[in-house]
């Protein structure tokens, strides 16, 4: 069973938050606000925050900029993961990701199913890695953001979480680049 090992040091990570929406603004971005509050409460640092329209090219450009920033360890987006014509976040992620973390979307939908039933099949939540940065796309509802953070990411982004966590893998995410350069 997963647990927090208090004898291990907590290592805060720097997280950028992107809300993808044609209608949300800084004044009404409840999902982004919920995520930012949780990041701070967990002891991590908010590296950047933005709101972007449902435009795959614009989302991709921002993701690439954040992935290239050495001060950003993780990017979490909220919104644009549904199946309507305007939902293009997973497509933008596909253009950026080097490796998918298939288990993230699978686990998110499994946990979500317990709360919203078969409606969870409409979620295209996705996770992966690019340029040594973790990227996670959550649905845009505040409930989905809470579920994704509270049930998955808060643990996997805690260096004390056992038996394993994503933070302990961060130094190894660029091994393929180091190997090719050496």
HUJO-V244896 format. One record per residue. PHI is phi as a letter, one per 40 degrees, with the letter a starting at -180 (* if undefined). Layout:
# HUJO-V244896
PHI, PHI
This chain:
# HUJO-V244896
*, c, a, c, c, c, c, c, c, c, b, c, b, c, b, b, b, b, c, b, a, c, b, c, b, d, c, b, c, c, c, c, c, c, c, c, c, c, d, c, c, c, g, c, b, c, c, a, a, a, b, b, c, c, b, d, c, c, c, d, c, c, d, c, c, c, c, c, c, c, c, b, c, a, b, b, b, b, h, g, b, c, b, c, c, c, c, b, c, c, c, c, c, d, c, b, c, c, b, c, b, d, c, c, c, c, c, d, c, c, c, c, d, c, b, b, g, c, d, c, c, c, c, b, d, a, b, a, b, a, f, g, b, c, b, b, b, b, c, c, c, c, c, c, c, c, c, c, c, c, b, b, c, d, c, c, b, b, c, c, c, b, c, a, a, c, c, c, c, d, c, b, c, b, d, c, c, c, c, c, c, c
